[in-house]
Amino acid sequence: MNLKANTEVNFDNLTAYQRYKLMASLIVPRPIALVTTIGSSGVANAAPFSMFNMLGEDPPILMISINKHSDGKLKDTATNILDNGEFVVHISDEPMVEKMHACGEAFPSNISELTAVGLTPVPSQCVRPPRIQEAPVSFECVLDETLETLSRYIFIGKIKWLSARDGLIDTETWRVNLRDYSPVARFGASYYIRTSDRFSIDQEGKSSSESQIDSL
């Protein structure tokens, strides 16, 4: 059997931007955190980040990674988290994806992205930053740990409260109604993907478009 040679890349020989392009297009799909924070003037900020994921359930912690600007200045989200240690992570679904994407534009610090793009802020249960009414899921977080690299801040947040769209969670079985949950994810370059095309693998190792959890 003739095996094709792999493309081998020594990361030490690449620039940071070259590494970013490869990693961001190969480590996919990535969930997207639409994060709300509160600035020192009281303005609610919202911005999407795809360097995001859960880290564990005991304690319940998640991670968002926020890059610094090329001049070393911080994005509003990072500044606000460092200042007051509170933020809300939202999962975006298809109906709100365009507004989520628009929150990534560069707005002045005194302008709330929520107002600018037409999303609705509502009070959170235990943190100051608002939740977004249109989001199917929101996690209210307090800062648990901060890591800093040359290019970014990595914030580990402890989840204090979960809010989900009515009917999404069965609080007796603690299962999620995945049939009615269609979050979007980030793919390579400027692409997003849908999560509605799903399959499971049974005990015999065969894939199927049907799954037990979808039938609950």
Buried (B, 14 or more C-beta within 10 A) or exposed (E): EEEEEEEEEEEEEEEEEEEEBBEBEEEBBBBBBBBBBBBEEEBBBBBBBBBBEEEEEEEBBBBBBBBBEEEEEBBBBBBBBBEBBBBBBBBBBBEBBEBBBBBBEEBEEEEBBBBBBEBEBEEBEEBBBBBBBBBBBBBBBBBBEEEEEEEBBBBBBBBBBEBBBEEBBEEEEEEBBBEEBBBBBBBBEEEBBEBEEEEEEEEEEEEEEEBEEEEE
